[in-house]
Amino acid sequence: MPEPGNPQALNRYAYVYNNPLRYTDPSGHCPWCLTIGFGVLIGAGVSYGVQVAANISQNGLTVQAFTHVNWAAVGAGAVAGAVGVATFGVGTAVLGTSLAGMMAAGAASGAVAGQAAIATENVLSGREITEGLGHPSDIARDAVAGAVLAGVGRSIDIALIRARYPGYYSRYISEAELQAIQETGLLRGGRPKETYFTINRFETAKEATSRLALPSPPQYRVDFQIVNQPHILGPQRVRPWIRPIRSGFRAGFGIEYWTTDPVKVRIIHVERLK
C-alpha cells in the first residue's frame, strides 16, 4: 500500500486512483489518483441526494422518492464533478497552492463545471447543447461557490496537516547534500536562499520527485529534528508543475515547509531511495 494513512490508497485495484487523465503509474504504486473518480461520485451523489431530499420533504419517505429523479441532472452532476476536479488541478498548476491561488483556481473550476453541467443536462434531456449557457449570473454564482469551497477546503487541509505533524521533518536530497549535512549539521550545507522540507515519507525517488515537484530525482531521504530556531513558513501543498517534455509532469500536492534561515539539524534516519 503506497500510503497507509491515506484511505484513498486502500483500493489497490484502482489504476492511478481512477484519474488516468492526469497521471500514469508504471510502477503500480502511484498515490493521489482517485481524484476525478471521486469528483464524479460526489457530483452525481450531491445531485441525486438533493432530489431525493426534495421528494421526501414533499411526499414523505416512499420508494418513489428514490426513483422519481431527473437522471439527466444526476449525469450533469457527475460531469460537473469530473470537470471541476480536472480544472482545479490545472488551475493550481498555473496559479499555485497559496490561499489566493487555490481560491482563484476554485473560482475557475466552479465556473467551468457549472457550464459543463448545463451543457450535459441539455444533451441528456434532448435540448440544444447551448441552451442556457453563458449567463453571467450563473457563471458568477458558480465561481463564488467554487472559490469559497476551495478556501474552506484549504483551511481544513492545513489544520489536518498540522494535527498530524510527527515532531520531525524530512528532506529529499543528493549524496552531495547528505555529505554537506553530515559535515556542517546544516541543511543544504548552510548555503543561503530558501530551504524546503516536508513531513511526507516516500519510499521511491520517482514518487518523491512527482509529489514534491523536484527538479531531479533525489537519492536519499533524511529525517531530522531542527535544533535551532529558524523562521519556518508553511505548511502548504506543493504546486503542481508542468516541466519540459524530458522532465515530465510533476503532480505536486505533497506537503512543504520552507525558510530562508540556516537550518541546523539532528539526523534521525537516512534512507536510500529505490
N, C-alpha and C positions, 0 to 999 in steps of 0.2 A: 504494500500500500504506500503510495508516494507521500501522503501527508496524514499520519494517524489522527491528528487533531482536527482535520477538516472533514465534515460529514459528506462533502461532495466527492471525496476520494474513496468512499466506501464501495461504490459500484465500479468494480474493476473491468466490467464488460462494456462500459460506455467509452467509445472511441473519442479521444480528446474532449471528454465531458460533453459530447454531443454538439460540439462547436467547430466543425471542420472548415467553416468559412474563415476563421481567424487563425487556426492552429494546425500544425502537423505533429505527429507523435511517432517518430521512427522507433523509439525505444519501448513504447508502450507504457511509459511512466510519466506522462505529462499531466500536471495538475491544472486547475483553472480552465476546464474545458466543458463544463456543463452549462456555460453562461447562457447561450442562446436557447438551449433546450429549456432552461428554467424560465427564460423570457416568454417562450411560447406557452408553457404551462400556466404561468402566472397571469398572462394576458387573457387566455381563454378562461381560466378559473375565475378571475375577477368579473368578467362579462357574464359568465354563467351564474355566478353567485349573486350578483346584483339582480338579475332577472328572477331567480328563484325567490330571493327575499321579497321582491315586489309582489310576486304571485301569492306568497304566503300571507303577506300583510293585507292583501285584498280579498283572498278567498279561503284563507286558512291552510292548515297543513294537510295537503292531499297529494296523491300521486301525480295529478296533473300539474301541480306546482313545479315539479321537477322535469316534466316532459314538454309542457307548453312554453317553449322558449324560442327566441329568434336565433336559430343556429347560424345564420349569416352574421349576426352580431358577435357570436362566440368565435367564429372564424376570423372576423375582423380583429377581435381582441388578441387572438393568437398571433396574427401577423404583426399587429402593433407591438406586442411584447418582443418578438424577434427583431423587428426593425429598430425598436427603441434601444435594445441592448447593443446591437451592432453599431448603430450610430453613436451611442455613448462611448463605446470603445474607440472609435475613430476620433471622436471629439477630444477625449482625454489624451490621445496621442499627439494631437495638434495643440491643445490648449493647456495641457499639464494636469496635475492632480492636486494642485492647491485648492482651497475652498472656492476661490473665484473661477478657476479653470474648470472644476467639476460642476459648478452651478451653470456656467456657460455651456458646457457640454450637455448637461441635463436639459437646458432650455432648448438647444438644437434638437436633441433626441426626442423630447416631448412633442415639439412642433412637427417633426418629420413623421414620428409614429402616429400622431393624430391624423395626419393626412393619409398615411398608408391605411389606417383603419377605415376611413371613409371610403377610399377607393376600393378596398377589399369588400366591404359590405355592399357597395354598389354592384360589383361584379357578381357576387354570390346571390344578390336579390334580383338580378336581371335588369338593372338600370344602367344608364350610361356611366362609364367609369369616372368621368369628370364631374358628375352631378354633386354639388355641394362643396367642391374643392376650392381652396384659395380664399375662404372668408377670413378677413383679418382678425375678427373677434375670436374665431375658433383657434386660429394659429397662436394668437397671444395667450389665450386661456391655457392651451396645452403647453406652451413654452414656460409660462409661470409655474404650472404644476410640475413640470419636469425639473425646473431649477430648484424648487422647494424640496422635492423628493431627493434630489442629488445632494443638496446641502444637509438635509437631515440625515441621510444615509452616511455621508462622510463623517458627520459628528459622532454617530453611533459607532462607526467603524473605528475611529480614533480612540474612543472610550474603551472599546473591546481590546484594542491593541495594548493600551496602557494597563488594562487589567491583567493581561496575560504576560506582562514583562517578567522574564525569568531571573533578573538580577545580574545578567551579564550579556554581552553583545558578541557578534561575530563579524568578521571581515573576510572577504574572498580575495586572495592575493596570489602573486607570483612567488617563485622561490627566492628571487632577489629581495622582495619586500620582506619575506619571512626572515631572511638573514639580517636585514636592516633593523627589524623589530627586536630580534634577539640581541643585537649589538647595542642598540640605543635605548630599548624599552619604550620606544615611541612608535605609534602607527605611522606608516609612510617614512619611517626613519627620521621623523620630526621635520620633514620638508614643509614649507609654507603652502598656503591655499587650502581649499576645503578638503576635509577628510570625511568619507562616508562609511557607515557601518549599519548593521541590521540586527534583528533578533530572529530572522529566518534561518532554518537549518536545512541546507540542501546537501545531498549526497553525491551529486554529479556536477561536473563543470558545466555541462550543457544546460541543465535546469537553472543553475545559478546565473549563467550568462543571460538567459532569456528573462527570467523573473526579475532580475536586478538591472536589466538593460546595460550590461557591462560591455565595454568596447572590445574585449577579447576574453577567451575562456581562462578562468583562474586555475591555478594548480593546487592551492591549499585553502582550507577554511581554518581560520584561527579563532578560537573562542577565548574571550578575555574579560577581565574586570578593569574598569577605569579607576586609577588610583590618585589622579589629580582632580581638578575641578574645572574642566573646560565648559564653556557655554554651549550646551547641546541644543540643537533645533530639531523639531520633529516630535513624534513620528508622522510620516505621511506615506502614501502609496507611491511607488516608483512610477514615473511617467513612461508609458509605452513609447518606444522609439522605432521608427522605420528608417533603417540604415541602408547603405548601398547594397545592391543585389548580392555581392560577395559575402557580406556580413549577415544578411537576412533580417527578419523581423524580430524585435525584442518585445515580448508580451508585456513586460513590466508588471506592476501591481504587487510586487514584493513590498517589504517594509523598509524604509530608510530613515536614518538619523544622520545628522551632519554637524560639523563645527569647523570654524576657522582657527581654533586654538590648537596648540600641541596636545596630543592625547597620550598620556603616559599610562601604560597598561601592565597588568599581571596576567601572563598567559595561563589559561586553564587547560586548554587542549588544542592540539594541532591535528587536522585530518587531511590526508592526501585524497584529493577528489578523484572519482572514477572518470 
